[in-house]
Structure formats: C-alpha cells, structure tokens
Amino acid sequence: MKKGTLVWILALAALSTKAQDTTHVNPLSFSGYVETYYVYDFNRPLNNTRPSFIYSHNRANEVNLNLAFAKASYNTSNIRANLALAAGTYMNANLAAEPGVLKNVYEANAGVKLSKKSELWLDAGIFSSHIGFESAISKDCWNLTRSILAENTPYYESGVKLGYTSKNAKWFLSALLLNGWQRIQRVDGNTTPAFGTQVTYKPSANVTLNSSTFIGNDKPDSLRQMRYFHNLYGIFQLSSKLAATLGFDAGMQQKSKGSNQMDNWYSGVIILKLNTSAKTALAARAEYYADKIGVIVASGTPNGFKVWGFSSNFDYAITSQVLFRVEARTFSSKDEIFINKKSESKKGNTFLSTSLAINF
C-alpha cells in the first residue's frame, strides 16, 4: 500500500470518528440562574424586611439578590442526578432552620429507572416540592412574586420519591416518604416520617389538573400534632394568548397531641396571563388566605390571619435568557397586622417590585 493512500485512509477514519462523536449526547450538563430584585414597600418598614409570611423577594427598599444557583445534571436512559448550590435572600429565609452548609443546597438528588418498559423512577435526596404550581424560580412563574399560598407551603423537600409517567404522558403518579414539611434535616426529637402523594392529569395540551397531599408530624414526638394537607390546582390554556390558573389549598392539624379536635386553614388563588406579543406578557392575580388559629401564619390578632391579595405584572423578555418584570401588589387584612416605619399597625400593605432574571 502506498504511503499516500495510507494517510488518506487514516484521515477518513479520523473524520468518521469525529462525526460519530458529534452525535453522542453528553449526559453531564451545567446550567445557572440569577435573579436580582428591588421592592418598594409603601409602609417602609424600619428593618427593610417584608411581612413574616413572605419568604421570596422578602427584602424591601434595597437592591438585592433573590436567588442564584449553579447546577450540574447527569442524565442517561436509566440514571439521573442533580446538584445545585445557591445563595440569595430566598435561601436565607427558606432554609434558615437547616444546619451548616445545607443552607446553601438548592437541589441534590439521584434517581434510577426501575423498569425497562415504563417510566418508573425512584429518586432520593433534596428536590423541589410536589406541592403547588409555583417554584422559587421566578421566570417559570406567571407573577414576579409568589402567591401567599405558595409562600406558606413547602418550596423544597427531602426524602424518597417513587414516580410513574404513563406512556401517553397524560398521567403522572408519585408517592413520597419525607423528612417533614419543608425539611432537609428532620426536627430534633422527631422519629415519625411524613408522607406525600401527587397525581397530575393532562387530558390535552391545554389542560393540566393536579392533586397533591401531605400527611405528617413536623414537631418533636413529645408534641406530636398530625397535619393533613391537600393542594388542588388546574392550569387552562383558554386561547393562543390567554391562560388561567386556579388553585386551592386546605389543611388541618391536631390542636394538641392525641386530640381529636383540629385547627384548620385554607387558601385560594386565581391567575390570568395574557401574552401580548412574542416578548411581552401581562398577568393578574387575586387570592385569599385564612388561618384563624395561626397554624401556618401566626398573627396574634383576634381574627387571625385573614388576608386578601391582588397583583398585576408586566413582563418583557429582553432575550430568550433574560427576563425583566414589574409588579404592583397589595394586601388587605381583617386585622391590623402590617407595620409601617412609625411602628404603627395597618390593615393594608402596598408595594411595587421589579426584577431581572437571567438563566444560562
């Protein structure tokens, strides 16, 4: 064989190998998210902190970082894993009870596919909550700030999840064994596991229906109070531009250990979103939250925590990865639960928010 012919054969083999490599999908990927914000609270609280039932975008009258994370994901046909480390006021508020470096863990989980023929997965670790239609990632939500309903249910959870997606992708079913109500580490003195379920049904591309539950005790065994909670929501694409979300939460918890009496709370929300162009959108939200006894939100007032909320926002997608948002929002309470800069109690709280979110 001539030397020149051999060189050409080796060159063609190298090109062929390179072409094959380009078709290979790397199972390891990296992504990130950064959201900065500014909230002007007309009550102008002296400590620059929003009311205690607000955990996301909870600093007022200052530019701040709500959430920033770097994420690594590994995905093959039968194995998956995610690790995301984060910082921001969202992390400070929501993971305040977690010890040490766990305060900066946004997500850390691994999963294995249990069946070759069906989408049956077993996942364990720290992952986003199975409750609700809103997450901590603002760009994925219709409103800049989260609803009261979302703020006061778990954003994250830890444990083991068994999940199944039907072949036609219309059904998703899961059962969860959890460490508690928004807990990475279980409460000291608590030996009782918590349980959760989720059923999601998508009869068409325009409708999503979801039912999620939580059952468990989030206190030490000596103070055990069982909590029973149900989250129900529907997302409806009403036209090519208009969509609606309706959500309802209801929960009850034992008054004391061994008691047959229950304290109750509930919440409802409706959100409308209108895509006005390829880059702009409008959204409006109305909500109500009632927790008379203070199981979830303690107000220390005669009528408890009973609050109406209304908001509207404008979104502008500067690019596919950069989202600018402006929102006006107001709360109205039955009792005077809001504090202004003069330390006076008020029944209302109005604020304006703006944010810039970048994902990469």
Number of C-alpha atoms within 10 A of each C-alpha: 5 6 7 8 10 11 11 11 11 11 12 12 12 12 12 11 11 11 11 10 11 9 8 8 10 11 12 13 12 13 12 15 17 21 23 19 23 21 23 18 21 15 22 18 19 13 10 17 17 23 15 12 16 20 25 25 29 22 25 25 20 12 14 18 19 26 24 24 20 16 18 16 17 15 16 13 9 14 16 19 19 21 20 21 18 19 18 19 19 21 20 18 16 19 21 13 15 17 11 8 8 15 19 19 19 25 22 19 18 19 19 17 20 15 10 9 8 12 16 19 19 19 20 19 19 23 24 16 19 23 27 21 19 19 18 22 18 23 23 11 13 25 25 28 27 20 25 20 22 23 18 16 17 19 22 21 24 25 21 21 22 19 19 20 16 12 11 8 13 14 17 18 17 19 19 23 20 26 24 26 24 21 21 23 15 20 19 10 11 17 14 18 15 19 21 22 20 20 18 20 16 17 13 10 9 13 16 18 18 20 19 22 21 23 22 22 25 24 19 15 15 9 14 18 20 20 21 19 20 20 24 21 21 19 20 17 17 13 10 9 13 16 19 20 20 19 21 20 22 16 21 18 22 19 18 14 12 11 11 9 11 15 16 21 21 19 22 21 22 19 21 21 22 18 15 13 10 9 13 16 19 21 21 20 21 17 21 21 23 21 21 21 19 18 19 17 18 14 21 13 14 11 16 20 25 21 20 19 20 19 22 20 22 21 23 17 17 13 10 10 12 16 20 21 23 21 21 19 19 15 17 19 21 16 19 17 21 21 19 16 13 10 11 11 14 16 14 21 21 16 19 19 20 21 24 21 21 18 16 11
